[in-house]
Amino acid sequence: PVAAVPETEQSKAERKARNRKVFDLKTQLTSLERQLEKYSAKRRTVEEQLHSVSDEQELERLKEEHIALVEKLAGIEERWLALQQDLEKLEAS
């Protein structure tokens, strides 16, 4: 049988800091996933409206709203990917 090596104060502090960072990243990822769902639903609604509207001014407004939503989603997705990579690195170490 192998005896357990006592954890040093420094390694304990490093482990706790790492676990805290993992927790924080997972919390941020969950928040971003909720945002992705919310803005994706809004984008789908706007896309449906785009196909059914005949008023030119309303069509322009919807196009602008659609562009803004697509850009917002792209930003959220980029942030999610960066955080996911950070999490994978932490979990691998």
C-alpha positions in Angstrom: 0.0 0.0 0.0 1.2 3.5 -0.8 0.9 6.1 1.9 -0.8 9.3 1.0 1.5 12.2 0.8 0.4 15.1 3.0 -0.6 18.1 1.0 1.5 21.2 1.6 -0.1 24.5 2.4 1.1 25.9 -0.9 -0.3 22.9 -3.0 -3.5 23.1 -1.0 -3.8 26.9 -1.8 -3.0 26.2 -5.5 -5.6 23.4 -5.7 -8.3 25.6 -4.1 -7.4 28.5 -6.4 -7.6 26.2 -9.4 -11.0 24.8 -8.3 -12.3 28.3 -7.8 -11.2 29.3 -11.3 -12.9 26.1 -12.7 -16.1 27.0 -10.8 -16.0 30.6 -12.1 -15.4 29.5 -15.7 -18.3 27.1 -15.5 -20.6 29.8 -14.1 -19.6 32.2 -16.9 -20.1 29.4 -19.5 -23.6 28.7 -18.1 -24.5 32.4 -18.3 -23.3 32.6 -21.9 -25.2 29.5 -22.8 -28.4 31.2 -21.5 -27.6 34.3 -23.5 -27.1 32.2 -26.6 -30.5 30.6 -26.2 -32.2 34.0 -25.5 -30.6 35.8 -28.5 -31.0 32.8 -30.8 -34.7 32.8 -30.0 -34.9 36.5 -30.7 -33.1 36.0 -34.0 -35.5 33.3 -35.1 -38.4 35.5 -34.3 -37.0 38.4 -36.3 -36.2 36.0 -39.2 -39.9 34.9 -39.2 -41.0 38.5 -39.2 -38.7 39.3 -42.0 -40.5 36.8 -44.2 -44.0 38.1 -43.4 -43.6 41.9 -43.3 -44.5 44.0 -46.3 -44.0 47.5 -45.0 -40.6 48.9 -46.2 -39.8 50.8 -43.0 -40.6 47.8 -40.9 -38.5 45.6 -43.1 -35.5 47.9 -42.8 -35.9 48.1 -39.0 -36.1 44.3 -38.8 -33.0 43.9 -41.0 -31.1 46.2 -38.7 -32.3 44.3 -35.7 -31.4 41.0 -37.3 -27.8 42.2 -38.1 -27.4 43.5 -34.5 -28.6 40.1 -33.1 -26.2 38.1 -35.4 -23.3 40.3 -34.3 -24.3 39.9 -30.6 -24.5 36.1 -31.0 -21.1 36.0 -32.7 -19.6 37.9 -29.8 -21.2 35.6 -27.2 -20.0 32.6 -29.2 -16.4 33.9 -29.3 -16.4 34.5 -25.6 -17.9 31.0 -24.9 -15.2 29.4 -27.1 -12.4 31.3 -25.3 -13.7 30.4 -21.8 -14.3 26.7 -22.9 -10.6 26.5 -24.0 -9.5 28.1 -20.7 -11.6 25.5 -18.8 -10.2 22.6 -20.9 -6.6 23.8 -20.2 -7.3 24.0 -16.4 -9.0 20.6 -16.3 -6.1 19.1 -18.2 -3.5 20.4 -15.7 
